[in-house]
Amino acid sequence: MYPRAYIEFLIHFHGDRDYFECHEVLEEYWKEVDPNNKQSIWVGLILLAVSNYHQRRENFLGAKKTIDKSIAILNNKKNKLLHLGIDAEKFLNDLILRQQAIALEKPYSSYTIPLTDPMLIESCKAGCSDLGFIWGSASDLNNSKLVHRHSARDRSSVIQERLDALQRNARLQKHTEKGSE
């Protein structure tokens, strides 16, 4: 009924509060099913996780930018939120409160997405149990591996992709300049 990646997102969002993993899991799915659509509901959920990640690290500028984008996307996806078993009105109201807290640079607090489907909740709780997580537990702010997870990742493929794109753009620019002469 629900995509497996969405369930994994919810397990990490509400279980170990690994927002970096939430981003990874859902981004991969988004690229498979709705690539290049920056207004996709999946992007809105990814940005929420990224905002939580930034706020927990006290990067309020990054948290504000991502929560603003998340709200802008999700506000236009109320029916899709309902189909994902989310109480859309409560969710969007909660996000506005989080947005206000971020603007005031209030410390991070764990957030629970208001799910309405009991079967989805049970599936997520079972997934948490399988992974040794406690559904709805608060984030461990003292776990630096979790809080600063981005700094431990291998970025070599991302760096190579950026270099390749720069080289392609340089070749394209050179070709365009020759054509205009």
Stockholm file with secondary structure:
# STOCKHOLM 1.0

chainA/1-181         MYPRAYIEFLIHFHGDRDYFECHEVLEEYWKEVDPNNKQSIWVGLILLAVSNYHQRRENFLGAKKTIDKSIAILNNKKNKLLHLGIDAEKFLNDLILRQQAIALEKPYSSYTIPLTDPMLIESCKAGCSDLGFIWGSASDLNNSKLVHRHSARDRSSVIQERLDALQRNARLQKHTEKGSE
#=GR chainA/1-181 SS CCCHHHHHHHHHHHTTCCHHHHHHHHHHHHHHHSTTCTTCHHHHHHHHHHHHHHHHTTCHHHHHHHHHHHHHHHTTCHHHHHHTTBCHHHHHHHHHHHHHHHHTTCCCCCCCCCBCCHHHHHHHHHHHHHHTCCTTCCCCTTCHHHHTGGGGSCCHHHHHHHHHHHHHHHHHHHHHHHHTC
#=GC SS_cons         CCCHHHHHHHHHHHTTCCHHHHHHHHHHHHHHHSTTCTTCHHHHHHHHHHHHHHHHTTCHHHHHHHHHHHHHHHTTCHHHHHHTTBCHHHHHHHHHHHHHHHHTTCCCCCCCCCBCCHHHHHHHHHHHHHHTCCTTCCCCTTCHHHHTGGGGSCCHHHHHHHHHHHHHHHHHHHHHHHHTC
//
